[in-house]
Amino acid sequence: MYKIFLTVITLSLLISCKSKESTKTVKPDILAMDIDSTVKPGDDFFMFANGGWYKKTNIPDAESAWGIGNMVQDEIYQKLRKINEDAVKEKSTAGSVSQKIGDFWKSGMDSAAIEAAKINPLQPDLNAIDAIKNPEDLIAVTAILHRKGVGGLFDDYVYQDDKKSDEMAFHFSQGGLGLPNRDYYFNTDASTLKVKKAYQDYMAKTFAQLDPATAMVNMNNVFNLETKLAKASRKLADLRDPYKNYNKMSWDQLNKTGPSINWKSYAKEIGADKVDSVIVGQPEFITTLSNEIKQTPIDVWKNYLKLRLIQSSAAYLDSTTFNNVFEYRKAISGATKPRQRWKRVLDAEEAVMGEALGQLFVKEYFNEAAKKRYSDMVENVRAAYKERIEKLTWMNDSTKQKAYDKLTRMTKKVGYPDKWKDFSSLKIDDGPWILNMQRANEWWHQYEINKLGKPVDRTEWDMTPQTYNAYYNSSNNEIVLPAGIFSVPGYADNELDDALVYGYAAASTIGHEITHGFDDQGRQYDANGNLFDWWTKKDGEEFSNRAKKIIQQFNEFMPIDTLHVNGEATQGENIADLGGMLIGLDAFKKTDTYKKNEKISGYTPLQRYFLGYAMGWLYKSRPEKLASQVMTDVHAPAIQRVNGPVVNVPEFYEAFGIKPGDKMYRPDSLRVKIW
């Protein structure tokens, strides 16, 4: 889903995969130089593999965490900056990509104009909110704000119908909170209370910008309203059940679920009125919201919308408005100062037209040799997965045949799209930065709305080529692997040995994403991408029993204070990590590198495979960031994503001589065995 929210947007990372002429200078072995030999691999494999880097690395003041992706980001920021500064100097044709890039850069970098304007660019929106007189007006203005990327009341978006993957559907879900999720309103641990206090302080400062005399009253009223919405919101783990979060309704049924909201009027305002049904994720939230719209004074709702507007726009406004929200975000991220303005401008530009930038980057930084290497690697991993399914003793042949079909038909997208998005109708000028962001949000909103009633475009990418990330899309039964995710900072692709690459890319990325098609959520979708139970009852129960063991395993981890990893909420990622590590290893064993068994820097190919996997999670986080991640993220922290899965892999014990008495040793009976 491409819906930009007006928040501080982190730049997705492009990492150079460009092949370079070999030189006489021999680079150090990136795996060997980070090893901490004072740590036994059987006691803490993450610290053994990454401890040398971890102990000497200080997280920059402007960052909540630092790691391999951030190191690449530092490299790419400079390249992005040059492209933007060159675009400013060019006499570009109006409407060209170069013109948009240059003007966007100028609008974001014009700090004098931004400071002078204060929050005045938002005045038309504030006036519209002030003019609200009744619930009907409230919904109409909310629709206008949603088009501009300002969240409020609920979330809505265009995406495939889970049970009819060839059709695009309009979805409603819970949302509208100022804190990261519902648990922040109710948990009583010290880190959560700190964040809640920082948010309330932020609310008071923001309302004081509008009317100092009523700031505290408005803060209390809006916070109480948000708390009621939070109480009706589902917890993180409960959002993982695709059946319970799929409730298809006609507009009339939605009106009965939330009668205080004129849904058809809202749909017309945002352009979704042509569909005859919608999919509601959490109906009980809609009912509570409807009741609050009826019972809560309209002035409280108006202040609520003003807060949403300013909070989501703060990154693009004057320093006072920005610093107010940054002080609140510090309690979540732990960063002590903001990123430099030029980096924040590039972050925002990535969200506005990142695919346009991607066209320029792949020409130089992801050549055909690199694309072929990783495309072939996908097929090697796919073949290894099929063999692993064949050997399963707990799955019967009927289910296996359907699993083979799903695996065979899983589409791979490697590097960059074959068809690029057309940004010609997106208006960008050198005026107020916030208005460029609002217009960009409206452009993306209309782009998504235009999909309704049309065939699903299964060639589309939901990430830009320069993104340091990847994903599995269950509705398309596809894995999407952007160019950026495959590379290593400071090294060309042809400088990386197969053992490193199979651990770093085949296991932690390719195998991981393929396994998402068979994790606790993905396994519920068939080869066509439809939510359909293709498992026998016995096999489904057997899978769930095995998944419970990985839930229990991760529940034991306590990465910060008294906060445990949420094994239920993170199970999909943990299953994918373990599956990726196993099938990546199966594929690696078929390579010449593995068969020759030649050491590099004193480490065997098998050892380098696990070290390469660990390098993929080379991250160090602030305590505030860890606490937030445990509460809001379906991914476990980096250390646990290394130490968690390796203890279940027999070859890990073989590679490093792990024996009973080592801290990470687990007897075979306690090892998780799914795929």
N, C-alpha and C positions, 0 to 999 in steps of 0.2 A: 504494500500500500504506500503510495507516494502522497502523503499529506504532511506538509511542513507546518510545524507549530512554531510560534514566535518565541522560542526559547534560545538559550545559548547553544549553538549547534557545534558539535565537535567535528572537526574535519576528518572525513574518511581518508585513509592513508593509501598513497600510491607508493609502491616500492619498486625500485628499478630492477627489472629482469633483463636489462639490455646486455647482450653478450659483448664482451670487450676483447680487444687484442691482448693476448697474454704479454706480460712484461717480465723483466728480470727480477723485479721485486716479488718475493714470496710472502704472501700474507700469512699471519699467524692462524693456526687452526682455531676457529671460533668456538668449537666445542671444548677443546682442551683448556683454553685460556680462562674459562669461567669455573672450572672444577675446583671445589674446596676439598683437598685431600685430608683435612682434619676431621671430616665427617664421613662415617661409614655409609656406603650406599644402602645398606640394609637397615640403617637407623632413620635416615631422612633422605630419600633419594632426591627430592627437589633441591635441598641445600647442598648435597654432594655435587649435583650437576650444575647448579647455578649459584652456589654460595659465594664463589669468588667475586662475581659481579654484585650479588645481593649485598654483601658486607661493605663494599666500597662505594655503593651508589647512594646518593642523596636525592630524594625526590625534589625536583624544582619547586619553588614557592608557588608557582602558578598552576601546578598540577596536583590532582588528587591521587594519582598513581603514576608509575613510570615503568616502562618496559620496552620490549622489542618493537612493538608498534610505534611507540612514542619516538624511539630513536630514528625510525624511518621517517616519521612525520617531520622531524627536524630537517632531514635531508630534502624532503619534498616541498616544505614551506618556501624555501629559497627559490626553487624552480617556479612555483606558482606565483611568487611575488614578481619575478622577472617578467612572466607572461602578462601580468596585470599592468605593470609599469610600462611595458612596451606597447600595450593596447592603448594606454592613455596618450602616448606620444604619436600614435598613428592617426592619420586622417581617415577614419573608417567610415564606410557607407552606413547611413542610418538604418538600423534594424539588423545589421550584421552581428555575428557572434562577438567579433572584436569590439564593436561599439558597445554592446551590452556589458562585456567584461570590463572595458575601460571606464564606463560611466558608473558601474556598480562600485568599482574600486574608489573612484572619486567621491561618491556619495558616502561611503563608509569611512573614508579617511579624512573627510572634512570636519575635523573635530570642532573648529571654531563655529561653524554653522550649526552643528548639532548642539553645542553648549548654549548658543544664543536662542535656539528654538525651544529648549526645555521640553515640556510635554505638549507644547502647542500643536504639533502635527496630529495629535490624538483628539483634538478638540471636536471635530465633527462626530467622532464616535461617542465622546463624552456627552455631547449635546443630544445625540440620539437616545442614549441611556436616560438622561434627565427627562426626556419627553415621555418615557414609559408611564402609563397610567393604570394599566390592568394586565392580567395574565396574557391576553392576546398580544398586546404590545411587547411584553417580555419575550414571548416566543419569536416574534418577528425580528426583534433586534438581536436576539441570540443567533438566529439564522444568518443575519448579516455578518456578525462577528465570526461565526464558524467559517464562512466563506473566506474571511481574512486570516484564518489560522488561529483565532483566539478561542481556546476551549472554554466550555462552561455548560453547566447543567448535566449534560451527557456527552458521550462520544458517538460519532456516526461516520461511516465510511463505505466506500464501494469495494466489494471483493467478491470472489466466486462463491456460489452457493455450495456449501459443503456436501450436499446430497445431489447436486446437479452441477458438476464442475464445468460444464460447457456454458453455463449461464452466469452472468454477473448479477449480483444481488446488492440491495441496500441494507446495511447493518446498523443496529443501534446497540450500544453497550453502556455499562456504568462508566462514570467519569466525573469531571467537574470539581475535583478536589485540588486544594492548593498545596498540600503536603504530598510526598511521593506516592503513598498508598494508604489504605484504610487503617493499617496497623499503627501508623504514627499517631493516630488520634487516641489510641487506647493502651498501647504498651507503656509500661512504667519503669523500664530499665533506664539507667542514667543517660546513655547516648541518645535514646529516643526522646526523653524529656528535654534534653539540650536542644535537639532539632525543633521540637514543638515550641519551646520558648523563643528560639530564634525566629521562627515563622510568625509568631504572634507579635514580636517586636517589629518585624518587617511590615506586617499588616498595619500596625499603628503608625509607622513612619509614612506609609503610602497614603493612608487616610488623612494624615496631617498635611500632606502636600495639597490635598483637595479642600480640607476644612479642619483646621487645628482644633476648633472648639468641640467638634463631635467625634474626633478621631478614636478615642477609647471606646465610646459607646458603639460606634460602627464596627470596630474591631471585634468586640465581644459578640455582637449580634451575628456577624458574618461567620465567625468561628463556630458559634453554636449551630448555625445552619449547616455548615460543612460537616460538623460532627454527626448530625442526623443523617446526612447523605452517606457518610463513611460507614455508619452502623448498618446501613442497608446494602453495602457493597460486599461482594464476595472476596474471600481471602485468596492469596496468590495460588495456593495448591488447588483450590476449588475451580479456578479458571482453566485448569488443564483438561477437564472432561469435555470433549467435543460434543457429546450428546446432550449433556445437561446445559451447555451453553449454546445450544441450537434450538430456537423456538420460532418457527415460521408463523407469521400472522398476516392476516389482511389488515388494511388500514382500520376497518371497523373493529377488529379484535384488539388492535393496538389502542384505539380510542377507549375501549372498555378497560384495558389494563391501566392506562393513564388518562382518565377522563378530563383532567384539568388542562390538558395540553391539546391545542388544535394541531394535530399531526399533519393533516392535509395542507393546512396553511403553511406549516413549516416546510413540508416537502416541496410545495410550489415555490417558495422563496429561495430554496437552494437548488432547485431544478430536478428534484427526484420524484416529481408527481406523476411521471409516466408509468411507474411500476405499480402493480396491483397487490404486491405483498412485500413484507420486510422480514428480516431475521433479527430477533431480539436476543441478546446474550443473557441478560439477567432481568427477567420480568419484574421480580420483586423490587428491584431498584427503581424501575420506571413507576411502579405504584407508589412507592415512598416519595419520589420526586413530585409526582402529581399531587399528592396530599400536601406536601410542603408549599407548592405553588399556590394552593388554595388557602392554606392557613398562615403562611409567613407574610408579614406586611410587605407591600410592594417596594417600599423604600429600602428594606433590607436586601431585597433582590437586586435593586438598582446598585447598591453599594457593592454587592457581590460581583456583579458584572464589571464594575469599574476596577475592582481589584484584579479580576482575571485579565482585563485589557492591559493594565499597566504592568502587571507581573510578566505577562507573556511578551510584552513589547520592550521591556527594560534594556535588553542587550543592545538595542539600536537607538537609544535615547541618550540624554545628557548624563554627565558623570554622577550627579546626585541620585537620579533615578536608577542608574545602573549599579552604583555602589550599594544602594539600599538592598537590592535583591542579591547582590554578591555577598553581603554580610550574612544574609540568611543561608545562601548556598554553601558558605564556608563551613557551617555546622554539619553539612552532609558530606562535602567533599574533603574537607581538611586543608584545601589550598588556601594559602595566606595572602595571595595577591592574584589579580586577574591576569589572563594572558595579555600580551601586548595587543594594541588595537589592530595592527596589520594582520596578525594571526586570526583575530576574531572576525575580521572582514573576510578573510579567506575561508574560514569555517562556514560562514553564512553563504558565501558564494557557492560553495560545494553543494549546499542544499538547494539553492535556487536553480542552478544550471550545471550541476556536476557532470552530467553526461556530455555536455558540450565541451567541457574541459577534458573529459576522458578521450574524446576523439583525437585531441592534440597529443595526449600522453602516450597512448598505446602505439602510435607510430614510432616513437622513439624508445620506449622503455619496455615493450613486451613484443619481441620479435617472433617470427614464425617458428624458430627452433625451440623457443621456450614454450610456445603454445602447444607444439607437437609433443614435447616431453611430458607435459602434464595431462594432455588429452590421452596419450597412450597409458599414462599411469592410472587414469580413471578406469580404463578397460582392464588393466592388470588387477586392480582392486575389485572390480565387479566380478571378474572370473574367480578370484579368491573367495569372495562372499558366496558365490554359488556352490563352490566346493564345501564351504563350511556348513551351509544349509544341508547339503547332501549327507553330511556326517552326523547331523543332529540325531540323537537317540530319543529325544522327548517329543518330537514333532512327527505326526503321521504323514503318509504320502499325499493325501488329499490337500492338506494345508501346504505342504512343500511345493506342490505343482503351482499353486496360486502365488506362492512367494517367488518362485522362479520367474513367473510371468511378470510380476510387479518389478522385479529386479531388472529383467531384460528390457522392459519398456520404460525404465527410468531414464529421462532425458538428461543429457549433460550439456551444460553451457560453460565454456572455459574461456577466460580472458576478457572478452568484450562482446557486445551484441553484434549481430550481422546487420541489424537495422537500427539506426540512431533516431532518437526523438527530435522533433522539429520545434525549435524554440522561436521561430520567426514572429509569432504573434505575442510573445512575452514582451511587455513594455518595461524597459529599464532606462532611467535617465540619471543625471547627476544631481537630482534634488534630494530631499530628505531620505535618509537611509531607511527609516521605518516604513515609508510609503512604498519604496521598492520592495520591501519584504511583504507588505500587505498585498501588493499587486501580484507578486510571485505566488503567494498563497492562493489568491483568487484564480490565477492561471492554472495551478495544479488542481485546485478544486474542480474547475470546469473540465480539465483533462480527464479526471476520474469520472465525473458525472456523465460525460459523453460516452463512456463505456456501457452504460445501462442500455439494454435492449439490443446490443450488438454481440457478434460472436466473440468469444474469449480469444485474445491475442496471446498465444502460448509462446511466442518468440520474445515477448517483452522481458526486460530485466528490471528487478526492483533494487538493484545496487549499481553504483557506477563502477567502471573498470578499475579506478584507483582506490577502491575500498579495501581496507585491510580487514576483511570479513568474508563470510560465505553463508549460504543458507540452503535448506531443503524446503521446497514448497509442496506440501502434501496434495493440494488441489490440482497441481500440474504434474505431480509425481516427477519432479525434476530436482537436480542439484545445480546450483549456480555458484561458480567459482571465479570471482573477479581476479584480474591480473595481480593486484596488489597482495593478495593473501599468500602467494607462493614464495615471496622473496625474503632475503635476509639483508639487513642493513649493512652497507659497506662492501657487499660481495655480489659479483655478477653471478648469474645462474650457472654458468659453466665452470665456476670455481667451487661448486658444492658437490661433494661426493654423494653417491646413491644412498649410502647408509643414512647420512644426515637427512637427505631429502625425503626418503621414505618415512622416517620418523616424524619429520617436521611437516610434510605436506600430505603424504599418503595416509598416515595414521590420524593426525590431529585435525585434518581438514577433509580430504576426500573420503576416507573411510568413515569419519565422523558423520559427514552429511549423508552418505548413503545409509548408514545405520539409523539416521532419523526417520527413514522410511519404514523402519521396523522397531521403533521405540514404543513407549507406552501410548503415545498419541498417534504417531505415524502409522503404526500397524493397523489402526482402525480405518484406514483409507485403502481402497483397492487400487488396482493398476491404472484405472481411469481417473483417479483422484477423487472418487466419491466416498463419502462416509458410509461404509458398508462393512458388516461383520463377515469376513471371508474365512474366519478360523472355525475349526470344530470347537465345540464347547470344552472338550478335554484339553486341547492344545492352548486355548485361551486361558484356562485356569492354570495350566502349567507355566505359561509365560508370566502370569501375574504373581505366582508363588516365587518364581526366580527373581522377578523385579523387586519383590519385597525385601530380598536380601541386600540389594544395592541401596534401597531406601534406608534400611537399618544401618548399613555400613556408613553412609554419609551422615546420618543423624548423630553418629558418635563424634564427628569432628566439631571442634569449638575454636574457630579461627580468631575470635575477638571477645574479650570479657566473658560474659555468661551466655553469649549468643551462639547457638548451635546452627550448623548448616541444616536447612530444611530439606531433608531427604525426599519427601513427597514432592515438593515443588521442583526440585532439581533433578528428579529421576531421569527425565528424558535426555538431558545433557550428559548425565553420568553414564547412562546406557550407551549413548553415542560415543563417548570417550572410550569406554571399554571395548565396544565393538570395533571402533576405528583402529585402536591399537592392535587388536587381534588380527583383523583382516589385512591391515597394512603390513603386519609382520608376515602373514602368509604370502602376500604378494612379493615382499622383499626376499623371501627365501628362494624364490625362483630366479633371482637376478644373478649375473656372473659375480657381482661384488660379494654377495653373501657366500656363494659357492667357493670362491677363491680364498675367502677367510683371511685376507691380508690386513694387518694392523696399520692404523694411521695414528700417529702420536701415542702409540702404545695401547690403543684400544681396538678391540676386534670389531668387525662389522655389526655383530649383534649388540655389543655394548653401545656403539655409536648410534644405532637405531633408537635405543631408549634415550640416549643423551639428546638426540635430535628432537625427539618428542618433548622432552623436558624444556628444551630451548624455546619451543613454541609457547610456553607459559612463563617466559622470563619476565615476571612483573613483581613490582613491590608497591604496596598500597598503604595509604595512611589509615589509621584506626577508624576515622570517621567514614572513609570510603568503604572499608570492610564491613562496618556495621550496616551501612546503607545497602550494600550488596546482599548481605545475608537476609535482609528484610524484604527487598524488592526485586531481586534478580533470580531467574530460573537457572543461572549458572553459578556453580560453586566458585569460591576464590581460587586463584591460580595454584597455590601450593597444594590444595586438596585435589585439583584436577590432574596433578601429577602423581602424588602419593596415593590417591584413591584407587585409580584403575590398575597401576602396575602390580599391586600386591595380588591381583587375581590372575596374573599371566605367568604360567610355568616357566617360560623362557627368561623372564626377569630374574628368577631365582638362579637359573643356570648361568646367565650372563655375568652376574656379580657375586656368585657364591653365597647367596642368602641362606642362612641356616637358622634352626631353632635357637632362640635366645636373642636374635636380632630384633630390634623394635618393630620392624615392618613385617616380620615373618608371620604368615598365616597358614595354618595347616590346610591341606587340600579340602577338608570338609567344610571349611569356613569361606572358601573362595567363591565368588559370584560367577556363575556359569549360565549365560543366556545364549549368546550366539557363538 
